[in-house]
Amino acid sequence: MLLDAPVVFLSTDDFVENQDGWLNCIVSSKPESNFTWYRVTSKLKEITENLVRGTNFLSYRINAILKENNALYRCTADNDIGVIVSERSLKVTGTRDDSKERLISFFSIYVSK
């Protein structure tokens, strides 16, 4: 039987200062994947709090987002077939009217084992 490698989808919600926000990582794979959120600054830091985990997703809740939350965030998914890495730059705006300043970018990399 042909098995699928993990596929990661990231949310594209607006991030406004002092509001709660979510980064969502949805994994569709067979066999099931293990996945992890990281914050990438000068070093890679695993996120272990404010996570909601399900069979095929891992969501990270950022409470009362501040501009200090501006960073690159990485979600990894891995199973016996391979690893996929998706990253998202998060730029917090001051208000909803500042959304034109928002920067959203992401990419995915698949690495077979």
DSSP file (Angstrom, degrees, kcal/mol; ACC not computed):
  #  RESIDUE AA STRUCTURE BP1 BP2  ACC     N-H-->O    O-->H-N    N-H-->O    O-->H-N    TCO  KAPPA ALPHA  PHI   PSI    X-CA   Y-CA   Z-CA
    1    1 A M              0   0    0      0, 0.0     2,-0.4     0, 0.0     0, 0.0   0.000 360.0 360.0 360.0 134.4    0.0    0.0    0.0
    2    2 A L        -     0   0    0      1,-0.0     2,-0.3     0, 0.0     0, 0.0  -0.664 360.0-153.5 -79.4 127.9    1.3    3.5   -0.9
    3    3 A L        -     0   0    0     -2,-0.4     2,-0.3    26,-0.0    26,-0.0  -0.806  10.7-124.7-105.6 145.8    1.5    5.7    2.1
    4    4 A D        -     0   0    0     26,-0.5    26,-1.3    -2,-0.3    77,-0.2  -0.634  17.8-125.5 -90.4 144.2    1.2    9.5    2.0
    5    5 A A        -     0   0    0     -2,-0.3    23,-0.1    24,-0.1    73,-0.1  -0.465  45.5 -81.7 -77.4 158.6    3.8   11.9    3.4
    6    6 A P        -     0   0    0      0, 0.0     2,-0.4     0, 0.0    23,-0.2  -0.301  41.1-159.1 -61.5 144.1    2.6   14.6    5.9
    7    7 A V        -     0   0    0     21,-0.4    21,-1.3    -3,-0.1     2,-0.4  -0.998   5.9-157.2-124.8 131.0    1.0   17.7    4.5
    8    8 A V  E     -A   27   0A   0     -2,-0.4     2,-0.4    19,-0.2    19,-0.2  -0.927   7.2-170.3-115.9 131.2    0.9   20.8    6.7
    9    9 A F  E     -A   26   0A   0     17,-1.2    17,-1.6    -2,-0.4     2,-0.3  -0.966   9.6-155.0-116.7 134.9   -1.5   23.7    6.3
   10   10 A L  E     -A   25   0A   0     -2,-0.4    15,-0.2    15,-0.2    13,-0.1  -0.845  20.4-112.7-110.0 147.1   -1.1   27.0    8.2
   11   11 A S        -     0   0    0     13,-0.8    -1,-0.1    -2,-0.3     0, 0.0  -0.283  13.7-153.6 -70.2 161.5   -3.8   29.5    9.1
   12   12 A T        +     0   0    0     11,-0.0    -1,-0.1    92,-0.0    11,-0.1  -0.105  38.9 147.8-127.7  34.7   -3.8   32.9    7.5
   13   13 A D        -     0   0    0      9,-0.3     2,-0.2     1,-0.1     8,-0.0  -0.274  53.1-102.8 -68.1 155.7   -5.7   34.9   10.2
   14   14 A D        -     0   0    0     88,-0.0     2,-0.6    78,-0.0    -1,-0.1  -0.511  28.3-144.3 -73.1 148.5   -5.0   38.5   10.9
   15   15 A F        -     0   0    0     76,-0.3    78,-2.3    -2,-0.2     2,-0.4  -0.950  21.3-179.5-119.9 110.9   -2.9   39.2   14.0
   16   16 A V  B >   -d   93   0B   0     -2,-0.6     3,-1.7    76,-0.2    49,-0.3  -0.908  35.4 -98.1-115.5 136.1   -3.9   42.4   15.8
   17   17 A E  T 3  S+     0   0    0     76,-3.0    49,-0.2    -2,-0.4    48,-0.1  -0.180 104.7  13.4 -55.4 140.3   -2.3   43.7   19.0
   18   18 A N  T 3  S+     0   0    0     47,-3.8     2,-0.3     1,-0.2    -1,-0.3   0.497 105.5 104.3  70.2   9.0   -4.0   42.8   22.3
   19   19 A Q  S <  S-     0   0    0     -3,-1.7    46,-2.4    46,-0.3    -1,-0.2  -0.854  76.7-107.3-112.0 155.2   -6.3   40.2   20.7
   20   20 A D        -     0   0    0     -2,-0.3     2,-0.3    44,-0.2    43,-0.2  -0.487  40.4-175.9 -75.4 150.1   -6.0   36.5   20.9
   21   21 A G  E     - B   0  62A   0     41,-2.3    41,-3.3    -2,-0.2     2,-0.4  -0.970  14.5-141.6-145.6 160.9   -4.8   34.6   17.8
   22   22 A W  E     - B   0  61A   0     -2,-0.3     2,-0.5    39,-0.2    -9,-0.3  -0.955   5.0-158.6-125.9 141.6   -4.2   31.1   16.6
   23   23 A L  E     - B   0  60A   0     37,-2.5    37,-3.0    -2,-0.4     2,-0.5  -0.993  24.8-161.0-110.9 123.4   -1.6   29.4   14.5
   24   24 A N  E     - B   0  59A   0     -2,-0.5   -13,-0.8    35,-0.2     2,-0.5  -0.901  14.6-171.1-114.0 132.7   -3.0   26.2   13.1
   25   25 A C  E     -AB  10  58A   0     33,-1.7    33,-2.6    -2,-0.5     2,-0.5  -0.969   8.6-170.0-121.7 112.1   -1.1   23.3   11.7
   26   26 A I  E     -AB   9  57A   0    -17,-1.6   -17,-1.2    -2,-0.5     2,-0.5  -0.911   4.8-161.7-109.5 127.5   -3.3   20.6   10.1
   27   27 A V  E     -A    8   0A   0     29,-3.2     2,-0.6    -2,-0.5   -19,-0.2  -0.922  11.7-175.3-115.5 125.2   -1.6   17.3    9.2
   28   28 A S        +     0   0    0    -21,-1.3   -21,-0.4    -2,-0.5     2,-0.3  -0.944  33.5 134.0-116.6 108.0   -3.1   14.9    6.7
   29   29 A S        -     0   0    0     -2,-0.6   -24,-0.1   -23,-0.2     4,-0.1  -0.983  49.4-118.1-153.0 159.8   -0.9   11.8    6.6
   30   30 A K  S    S+     0   0    0    -26,-1.3   -26,-0.5    -2,-0.3     2,-0.2  -0.903 104.5  32.3-143.9 113.7   -0.9    8.0    6.6
   31   31 A P  S    S-     0   0    0      0, 0.0    50,-0.1     0, 0.0    -1,-0.1   0.551 117.8 -96.2 -69.9 170.8    0.5    6.8    8.9
   32   32 A E        -     0   0    0     -2,-0.2     2,-0.3     1,-0.1    48,-0.3  -0.136  41.9-130.0 -56.4 152.3   -0.4    9.5   11.5
   33   33 A S        -     0   0    0     22,-0.3     2,-0.4    -4,-0.1    46,-0.2  -0.696   1.7-136.9-104.9 156.0    2.2   12.2   12.1
   34   34 A N  E     -E   78   0C   0     44,-2.8    44,-2.7    -2,-0.3     2,-0.3  -0.903  32.8-172.0-100.7 139.7    3.8   13.6   15.2
   35   35 A F  E     -E   77   0C   0     -2,-0.4     2,-0.3    42,-0.2    42,-0.2  -0.957  14.9-168.8-141.2 160.8    4.1   17.4   15.1
   36   36 A T  E     -E   76   0C   0     40,-1.8    40,-2.5    -2,-0.3     2,-0.4  -0.995  16.1-137.3-146.7 141.6    5.6   20.3   17.0
   37   37 A W  E     -E   75   0C   0     10,-0.5    10,-2.7    -2,-0.3     2,-0.3  -0.835  24.9-175.8 -97.9 142.2    5.4   24.1   17.0
   38   38 A Y  E     -EF  74  46C   0     36,-2.7    36,-2.5    -2,-0.4     2,-0.5  -0.963  23.1-139.1-132.2 151.5    8.6   26.2   17.3
   39   39 A R  E     -EF  73  45C   0      6,-2.8     6,-2.4    -2,-0.3     2,-0.7  -0.966  22.2-151.9-106.4 127.3    9.3   29.9   17.6
   40   40 A V  E     +EF  72  44C   0     32,-3.6    32,-1.4    -2,-0.5     4,-0.2  -0.884  39.0 130.4-106.8 111.8   12.4   30.8   15.5
   41   41 A T  S    S-     0   0    0      2,-2.2     3,-0.1    -2,-0.7    30,-0.0   0.013  89.3 -34.0-122.1-125.6   14.4   33.8   16.8
   42   42 A S  S    S+     0   0    0     -2,-0.1     2,-0.3     1,-0.1    -2,-0.1   0.697 139.8  18.9 -72.8 -16.2   18.2   33.7   17.2
   43   43 A K  S    S-     0   0    0     -4,-0.1    -2,-2.2     2,-0.0     2,-0.5  -0.945  93.4 -95.7-144.2 166.3   17.6   30.1   18.2
   44   44 A L  E     -F   40   0C   0     -2,-0.3     2,-0.5    -4,-0.2    -4,-0.2  -0.744  38.9-172.2 -87.4 123.3   14.9   27.4   17.8
   45   45 A K  E     -F   39   0C   0     -6,-2.4    -6,-2.8    -2,-0.5     2,-0.2  -0.967  19.5-132.9-122.7 119.6   12.5   27.2   20.8
   46   46 A E  E     -F   38   0C   0     -2,-0.5     2,-0.5    -8,-0.2    -8,-0.3  -0.461  18.5-133.1 -68.3 136.3    9.9   24.5   21.1
   47   47 A I        +     0   0    0    -10,-2.7   -10,-0.5    -2,-0.2    -1,-0.1  -0.815  35.1 162.6 -91.3 124.6    6.5   25.8   22.1
   48   48 A T        +     0   0    0     -2,-0.5     2,-0.3   -12,-0.1     3,-0.3   0.463  50.8  69.4-121.7  -6.3    5.0   23.6   24.8
   49   49 A E  S    S+     0   0    0      1,-0.2    12,-0.1    12,-0.0     0, 0.0  -0.786  91.0  23.6-116.0 159.6    2.2   25.8   26.3
   50   50 A N  S    S+     0   0    0     -2,-0.3    11,-2.9     1,-0.2     2,-0.4   0.837  84.4 146.6  59.7  37.5   -1.2   27.0   24.9
   51   51 A L  E     -C   60   0A   0     -3,-0.3     2,-0.5     9,-0.2     9,-0.2  -0.839  37.8-160.6-105.8 141.4   -1.4   24.1   22.5
   52   52 A V  E     -C   59   0A   0      7,-2.6     7,-2.9    -2,-0.4     2,-0.4  -0.986  18.1-166.5-118.8 118.8   -4.5   22.3   21.4
   53   53 A R  E     +C   58   0A   0     -2,-0.5     2,-0.2     5,-0.2     5,-0.2  -0.876  13.4 164.9-114.3 135.8   -3.7   18.9   19.9
   54   54 A G        -     0   0    0      3,-2.7     3,-0.3    -2,-0.4    -2,-0.0  -0.721  54.3 -83.6-131.6-174.9   -6.0   16.6   17.9
   55   55 A T  S    S+     0   0    0     -2,-0.2   -22,-0.3     1,-0.2     3,-0.0   0.885 126.3  14.6 -60.7 -40.0   -5.6   13.5   15.8
   56   56 A N  S    S+     0   0    0    -24,-0.1   -29,-3.2   -28,-0.1     2,-0.3   0.140 122.5  54.1-126.2  21.2   -4.7   15.5   12.7
   57   57 A F  E     -B   26   0A   0     -3,-0.3    -3,-2.7   -31,-0.3     2,-0.3  -0.994  46.9-163.0-151.7 158.3   -3.9   19.0   14.0
   58   58 A L  E     -BC  25  53A   0    -33,-2.6   -33,-1.7    -2,-0.3     2,-0.4  -0.929  18.6-170.5-140.5 116.9   -1.9   21.1   16.4
   59   59 A S  E     -BC  24  52A   0     -7,-2.9    -7,-2.6    -2,-0.3     2,-0.5  -0.874   9.5-154.6-111.6 141.8   -3.0   24.6   17.2
   60   60 A Y  E     -BC  23  51A   0    -37,-3.0   -37,-2.5    -2,-0.4     2,-0.5  -0.969   9.3-154.0-116.7 121.2   -1.0   27.2   19.1
   61   61 A R  E     -B   22   0A   0    -11,-2.9     2,-0.7    -2,-0.5   -39,-0.2  -0.834   2.3-161.1 -97.9 126.8   -3.0   30.0   20.9
   62   62 A I  E     -B   21   0A   0    -41,-3.3   -41,-2.3    -2,-0.5     3,-0.5  -0.938  15.9-145.9-106.4 114.0   -1.2   33.3   21.5
   63   63 A N  S    S-     0   0    0     -2,-0.7   -43,-0.1     1,-0.2     3,-0.1  -0.627  73.1  -8.0 -83.0 134.9   -3.1   35.2   24.2
   64   64 A A  S    S-     0   0    0     -2,-0.3    -1,-0.2   -46,-0.2   -44,-0.2   0.935  90.5-134.6  44.7  67.0   -3.2   39.0   24.0
   65   65 A I        -     0   0    0    -46,-2.4   -47,-3.8    -3,-0.5     2,-0.3  -0.186  25.5-169.2 -54.6 135.5   -0.8   39.2   21.0
   66   66 A L    >   -     0   0    0    -49,-0.2     3,-2.3   -48,-0.1     4,-0.2  -0.818  39.4-106.3-120.8 163.5    1.9   41.9   21.4
   67   67 A K  G >  S+     0   0    0     -2,-0.3     3,-1.8     1,-0.3    25,-0.2   0.756 117.6  71.6 -62.1 -21.4    4.4   43.2   18.8
   68   68 A E  G 3  S+     0   0    0      1,-0.3    -1,-0.3     3,-0.0    -3,-0.0   0.691  84.8  68.6 -65.4 -17.0    7.0   41.1   20.8
   69   69 A N  G <   +     0   0    0     -3,-2.3    -1,-0.3     2,-0.0     2,-0.2   0.538  69.8 120.3 -78.5  -6.2    5.3   38.1   19.3
   70   70 A N    <   +     0   0    0     -3,-1.8     2,-0.3    -4,-0.2    21,-0.2  -0.435  43.5 107.9 -58.6 121.7    6.6   39.1   15.9
   71   71 A A  E    S- G   0  90C   0     19,-1.1    19,-2.9    -2,-0.2     2,-0.5  -0.969  74.1 -79.3-174.9 178.2    8.8   36.1   14.8
   72   72 A L  E     -EG  40  89C   0    -32,-1.4   -32,-3.6    -2,-0.3     2,-0.4  -0.874  42.8-159.2 -95.7 131.8    9.0   33.2   12.5
   73   73 A Y  E     -EG  39  88C   0     15,-3.0    15,-2.7    -2,-0.5     2,-0.4  -0.931   4.0-160.8-116.1 139.2    7.0   30.2   13.6
   74   74 A R  E     -EG  38  87C   0    -36,-2.5   -36,-2.7    -2,-0.4     2,-0.5  -0.962   8.4-167.4-124.8 133.1    7.7   26.7   12.5
   75   75 A C  E     -EG  37  86C   0     11,-3.0    11,-2.7    -2,-0.4     2,-0.4  -0.981  11.0-167.0-115.4 129.9    5.4   23.6   12.5
   76   76 A T  E     -EG  36  85C   0    -40,-2.5   -40,-1.8    -2,-0.5     2,-0.4  -0.928   5.6-172.1-116.0 143.2    7.0   20.2   11.8
   77   77 A A  E     +EG  35  84C   0      7,-2.4     7,-2.8    -2,-0.4     2,-0.4  -0.999  11.7 174.2-130.3 133.7    5.2   17.0   11.1
   78   78 A D  E     +EG  34  83C   0    -44,-2.7   -44,-2.8    -2,-0.4     2,-0.2  -0.996   9.9 157.2-142.6 147.7    7.0   13.6   10.8
   79   79 A N        -     0   0    0      3,-2.3     3,-0.2    -2,-0.4   -46,-0.1  -0.773  63.4 -69.3-145.1-166.8    6.1   10.0   10.4
   80   80 A D  S    S+     0   0    0    -48,-0.3    33,-0.1    -2,-0.2     3,-0.1   0.674 128.9  50.8 -66.6 -15.3    7.9    6.9    9.2
   81   81 A I  S    S-     0   0    0      1,-0.3    32,-2.1   -77,-0.2     2,-0.3   0.824 119.4 -54.8 -92.9 -35.6    7.9    8.2    5.6
   82   82 A G  E     - H   0 112C   0     30,-0.3    -3,-2.3    -3,-0.2     2,-0.4  -0.986  45.6 -91.9 179.1-172.3    9.3   11.7    6.1
   83   83 A V  E     -GH  78 111C   0     28,-2.9    28,-3.3    -2,-0.3     2,-0.4  -0.979  23.5-164.6-129.7 139.4    9.3   15.1    7.7
   84   84 A I  E     -GH  77 110C   0     -7,-2.8    -7,-2.4    -2,-0.4     2,-0.5  -0.992   4.4-163.0-125.5 138.4    7.7   18.3    6.5
   85   85 A V  E     -GH  76 109C   0     24,-2.2    24,-1.8    -2,-0.4     2,-0.4  -0.978   7.2-177.7-121.3 125.5    8.5   21.7    7.8
   86   86 A S  E     -GH  75 108C   0    -11,-2.7   -11,-3.0    -2,-0.5     2,-0.3  -0.973   6.4-166.4-121.9 139.9    6.3   24.7    7.3
   87   87 A E  E     -GH  74 107C   0     20,-1.7    20,-0.9    -2,-0.4     2,-0.4  -0.922   6.2-169.6-126.9 151.5    7.1   28.2    8.5
   88   88 A R  E     -GH  73 106C   0    -15,-2.7   -15,-3.0    -2,-0.3     2,-0.4  -0.988  17.3-139.6-141.3 128.4    5.1   31.4    8.9
   89   89 A S  E     -GH  72 105C   0     16,-1.8     2,-0.5    -2,-0.4    16,-0.5  -0.744  20.9-156.0 -82.9 133.0    6.3   35.0    9.6
   90   90 A L  E     +G   71   0C   0    -19,-2.9   -19,-1.1    -2,-0.4     2,-0.5  -0.956  14.0 179.5-114.3 122.3    4.0   36.7   12.1
   91   91 A K        -     0   0    0     -2,-0.5     2,-0.4    12,-0.5   -76,-0.3  -0.984  19.3-144.6-122.3 120.0    3.8   40.5   12.1
   92   92 A V        -     0   0    0     -2,-0.5     2,-0.2   -25,-0.2   -76,-0.2  -0.667  11.9-149.9 -85.8 132.7    1.4   42.0   14.6
   93   93 A T  B     -d   16   0B   0    -78,-2.3   -76,-3.0    -2,-0.4     3,-0.1  -0.638  17.7-126.3 -98.0 160.8   -0.4   45.2   13.6
   94   94 A G  S    S-     0   0    0     -2,-0.2     2,-0.3   -78,-0.2    -1,-0.1   0.903  87.4  -7.0 -72.3 -42.2   -1.6   47.9   16.0
   95   95 A T  S >  S-     0   0    0    -79,-0.1     3,-1.4   -80,-0.1    -1,-0.2  -0.895  78.7 -95.2-144.1 171.4   -5.2   47.9   14.9
   96   96 A R  G >  S+     0   0    0     -2,-0.3     3,-1.4     1,-0.3   -81,-0.0   0.808 122.1  62.4 -60.9 -28.9   -7.3   46.3   12.2
   97   97 A D  G 3  S+     0   0    0      1,-0.3     3,-0.5     2,-0.1    -1,-0.3   0.698  94.2  62.5 -70.1 -18.3   -6.8   49.4   10.1
   98   98 A D  G X   +     0   0    0     -3,-1.4     3,-2.7     1,-0.2     4,-0.3   0.304  67.6 114.1 -86.7  10.1   -3.0   48.7   10.0
   99   99 A S  G X   +     0   0    0     -3,-1.4     3,-1.7     1,-0.3    -1,-0.2   0.729  61.0  71.4 -60.0 -22.4   -3.5   45.5    8.2
  100  100 A K  G 3  S+     0   0    0     -3,-0.5    -1,-0.3     1,-0.3    -2,-0.1   0.720  95.2  55.6 -65.1 -17.5   -1.8   46.8    5.1
  101  101 A E  G <  S+     0   0    0     -3,-2.7    -1,-0.3     2,-0.1    -2,-0.2   0.523  82.7 117.6 -88.7  -5.6    1.5   46.5    7.1
  102  102 A R    <   -     0   0    0     -3,-1.7     2,-0.5    -4,-0.3   -10,-0.1  -0.340  51.6-155.0 -66.4 139.7    0.9   42.9    7.8
  103  103 A L        +     0   0    0    -12,-0.2   -12,-0.5     2,-0.0     2,-0.5  -0.975  16.0 174.8-117.8 121.1    3.5   40.4    6.5
  104  104 A I        +     0   0    0     -2,-0.5     2,-0.3   -14,-0.1   -14,-0.1  -0.989  10.4 149.7-128.0 125.2    2.5   36.9    5.9
  105  105 A S  E     +H   89   0C   0    -16,-0.5   -16,-1.8    -2,-0.5     2,-0.3  -0.991   9.5 166.3-149.6 148.8    4.7   34.3    4.3
  106  106 A F  E     -H   88   0C   0     -2,-0.3     2,-0.3   -18,-0.2   -18,-0.2  -0.988   7.1-177.3-155.8 160.5    5.1   30.6    4.6
  107  107 A F  E     -H   87   0C   0    -20,-0.9   -20,-1.7    -2,-0.3     2,-0.4  -0.970  14.8-139.3-152.8 164.9    6.8   27.7    2.9
  108  108 A S  E     -H   86   0C   0     -2,-0.3     2,-0.4   -22,-0.2   -22,-0.2  -0.969   8.6-167.0-130.1 145.9    7.0   23.9    3.2
  109  109 A I  E     -H   85   0C   0    -24,-1.8   -24,-2.2    -2,-0.4     2,-0.5  -0.999   8.0-155.7-130.9 130.5    9.9   21.5    2.8
  110  110 A Y  E     -H   84   0C   0     -2,-0.4     2,-0.5   -26,-0.2   -26,-0.2  -0.919   9.8-175.6-107.4 132.2    9.5   17.7    2.6
  111  111 A V  E     -H   83   0C   0    -28,-3.3   -28,-2.9    -2,-0.5     2,-0.2  -0.982  15.9-144.1-127.1 118.0   12.4   15.5    3.6
  112  112 A S  E      H   82   0C   0     -2,-0.5   -30,-0.3   -30,-0.2   -31,-0.1  -0.507 360.0 360.0 -81.0 151.4   12.0   11.8    3.0
  113  113 A K              0   0    0    -32,-2.1   -31,-0.1    -2,-0.2    -1,-0.1   0.429 360.0 360.0 -92.7 360.0   13.6    9.4    5.5
